C-alpha cells in the first residue's frame, strides 16, 4: 500500500470575515485545525497547532507519535492563551492522519473536525465527535436527526489549548487499495449531509481536486455558515518500488489552491454572477470627454498638416467643431445633474 493522489481546499464561507481553519498537507501527514475564540484568536490557535505539526515533519511512528505531535500542538496553544490576554480562552480542534511506511493509516483526533473513509463506494465516519450533542447521541438521549438541528450542536467537549494536557483519540486503520480518506472541518459536515458528501466524492473520485472544490461549493450552497476546509487523500496498491508517500510525481502532486480572498463564493450553480467592481464600469460622461478630445486632436492635426493656403480655413473649421463638441458636453453634463 502507498499514498496516491491528494488534494485540499479551504474557504471562509459566506458569513465569516476571517478563516479560522488551518490545514497541513505535508505527505505522509495530513491535518485540519478549526480554531475557536474571540476576535481573531481562533486563527491564532489553529495556526499554532498546524505549525507544530508542519515543523515536526512526521514520517511514521504510529499512535504514540501522533499523540506526541498533538500534545506538542496543545502545549503551544495553551501557552499562548495563558500568556497573551488577547487570546485568553482560545482553542482549536485537530484531526491528523499519517500514512505509515507499512501502509497503515494512523489518526489522532480532538474536537469535532471529522475523518471519513470511502470504501467500496460507501462513506463512513471514522472519528467520534467530541461535542455535547454527539455525547447525547451516544447515550441514546438524542437521535442523529435531532442532533443535526440541535441549537448546541457546535458546543465541543474537548479542544486543544484549554488545558495543559489533552485527551487524544488515536487509532490505526489497515487500508485497502482504493480507500479514499476525507478530513474536514465542521463547516462542511454541518452544512452537507453524509449522503451528499458520499455522492460528491463518488462522482469526482477520479479528480480529487474537483472533489474538494465541489464539497466547498456544496457547503456554501447549504448556507456557508462557517469556514470550510476539506483534505482528501487516497491509498493505492504498490510496493517499495512505487512512488514513496510524501513524494508524489507530477500526476499526483497537489494543485495550487486559490486563496479564499481571490475567489468569490458565488458559483455557477447559484445562477448569480458577481457584480462588477465600480472601477470597472466606464462612465458615459468620461467616455464622451475622451472621444471629444480625440476628435479635436485629430481635426487640429489635419489642419496643421495641410498647405498654407487652406490652413486658415481648416483651423477655423477645427475651432468650430471643438466649440460644438464642448457645447454638447456641457448640455449633457447639465442634463445629468438635473436628473
Residue, then its C-alpha position, 0 to 999 in steps of 0.5 A: x500500500x502507498x499514498x496516491x493522489x491528494x488534494x485540499x481546499x479551504x474557504x471562509x464561507x459566506x458569513x465569516x470575515x476571517x478563516x479560522x481553519x488551518x490545514x497541513x498537507x505535508x505527505x505522509x501527514x495530513x491535518x485540519x485545525x478549526x480554531x475557536x475564540x474571540x476576535x481573531x484568536x481562533x486563527x491564532x490557535x489553529x495556526x499554532x497547532x498546524x505549525x507544530x505539526x508542519x515543523x515536526x515533519x512526521x514520517x511514521x511512528x504510529x499512535x504514540x507519535x501522533x499523540x506526541x505531535x498533538x500534545x506538542x500542538x496543545x502545549x503551544x496553544x495553551x501557552x499562548x492563551x495563558x500568556x497573551x490576554x488577547x487570546x485568553x480562552x482560545x482553542x482549536x480542534x485537530x484531526x491528523x492522519x499519517x500514512x505509515x511506511x507499512x501502509x497503515x493509516x494512523x489518526x489522532x483526533x480532538x474536537x469535532x473536525x471529522x475523518x471519513x473513509x470511502x470504501x467500496x463506494x460507501x462513506x463512513x465516519x471514522x472519528x467520534x465527535x467530541x461535542x455535547x450533542x454527539x455525547x447525547x447521541x451516544x447515550x441514546x438521549x438524542x437521535x442523529x436527526x435531532x442532533x443535526x438541528x440541535x441549537x448546541x450542536x457546535x458546543x465541543x467537549x474537548x479542544x486543544x489549548x484549554x488545558x495543559x494536557x489533552x485527551x487524544x483519540x488515536x487509532x490505526x486503520x489497515x487500508x485497502x487499495x482504493x480507500x479514499x480518506x476525507x478530513x474536514x472541518x465542521x463547516x462542511x459536515x454541518x452544512x452537507x449531509x453524509x449522503x451528499x458528501x458520499x455522492x460528491x466524492x463518488x462522482x469526482x473520485x477520479x479528480x480529487x481536486x474537483x472533489x474538494x472544490x465541489x464539497x466547498x461549493x456544496x457547503x456554501x450552497x447549504x448556507x456557508x455558515x462557517x469556514x470550510x476546509x476539506x483534505x482528501x487523500x487516497x491509498x493505492x496498491x504498490x510496493x517499495x518500488x512505487x512512488x514513496x508517500x510524501x513524494x508524489x510525481x507530477x500526476x499526483x502532486x497537489x494543485x495550487x489552491x486559490x486563496x479564499x480572498x481571490x475567489x468569490x463564493x458565488x458559483x455557477x450553480x447559484x445562477x448569480x454572477x458577481x457584480x462588477x467592481x465600480x472601477x470597472x464600469x466606464x462612465x458615459x460622461x468620461x467616455x464622451x470627454x475622451x472621444x471629444x478630445x480625440x476628435x479635436x486632436x485629430x481635426x487640429x492635426x489635419x489642419x496643421x498638416x495641410x498647405x498654407x493656403x487652406x490652413x486658415x480655413x481648416x483651423x477655423x473649421x477645427x475651432x468650430x467643431x471643438x466649440x460644438x463638441x464642448x457645447x454638447x458636453x456641457x448640455x449633457x453634463x447639465x442634463x445629468x445633474x438635473x436628473 
